[in-house]
Amino acid sequence: MDIIITSLQMMMKKGKTAAKKHLRSVRSHIQNLSSKSYHDGFNEFGSPDYVLMFMQVEPAYSLAQSLDSI
């Protein structure tokens, strides 16, 4: 949560450096979740081949999504 607040403050002051750091952090977390292959442990139950990631702060998700589409 602190990185999000810092990201928003620095974005207003010094551009998009902190926002890009936030995006890298989100991507890193997604890659980390992907590498764990949680879904492989449930193949016998016919589970889907994906894992959901919950982001508690919607503006943090929106920021990452808007930067990722650039």
Secondary structure, DSSP 8 states (H G I E B T S, - for coil): -HHHHHHHHHHHHH-SHHHHHHHHHHHHHHHHHHHH-GGGGGGGGT--S------S-HHHHHHHHHHHT-
